[in-house]
């Protein structure tokens, strides 16, 4: 999923922007950033669960499909 990859890249960038003391406070070293982010769940990345995703079609329509 493209959105998931974008969120992972953002998380990596945010962690890389932290100084070493901040990283140590959250329990990781700079060399562990990529590995730590690879273990993040969709929830950790701020992504909605599949059952929370809503259709993009307005309520009461079929999104352009014949009913």
C-alpha positions in Angstrom: 0.0 0.0 0.0 1.5 3.3 -1.1 0.0 5.3 1.9 1.7 2.9 4.3 5.1 3.4 2.6 4.6 7.2 2.7 3.8 7.0 6.4 6.8 4.8 7.2 9.1 7.3 5.4 7.6 10.2 7.4 8.1 8.3 10.6 11.8 7.6 9.7 12.3 11.2 8.8 10.8 12.3 12.2 13.0 9.9 14.1 16.1 10.9 12.2 15.3 14.6 13.1 15.6 13.7 16.8 18.8 14.1 18.6 20.5 11.1 20.2 19.2 11.9 23.7 15.6 12.0 22.5 16.1 8.7 20.7 17.6 7.1 23.8 14.6 8.4 25.8 12.2 6.4 23.6 14.5 3.3 23.7 16.2 3.2 20.3 19.5 4.2 18.8 20.0 6.0 15.6 21.2 2.8 13.9 17.8 1.1 14.8 15.5 3.6 13.3 14.6 1.8 10.1 14.2 -1.5 12.0 12.0 0.1 14.6 9.7 1.7 12.0 9.4 -1.6 10.1 7.8 -3.0 13.2 5.2 -0.3 13.4 1.6 -1.4 13.0 -0.9 0.5 10.8 -2.2 2.0 14.0 1.3 3.2 15.0 1.5 4.9 11.6 -1.9 6.6 12.1 -3.6 4.6 9.4 -7.3 3.6 9.8 -8.3 0.0 10.1 -9.9 -1.6 7.1 -13.3 -1.6 8.8 -12.9 2.1 9.6 -12.2 3.1 6.0 -15.2 4.8 4.4 -16.3 4.7 0.8 -15.5 7.8 -1.2 -19.0 7.7 -2.8 -21.5 10.1 -1.2 -24.1 8.5 1.0 -27.0 7.1 -1.0 -25.0 6.8 -4.3 -23.3 3.9 -6.0 -20.2 5.9 -6.9 -21.2 6.0 -10.6 -22.1 2.4 -10.8 -25.5 1.3 -12.0 -27.8 0.2 -9.2 
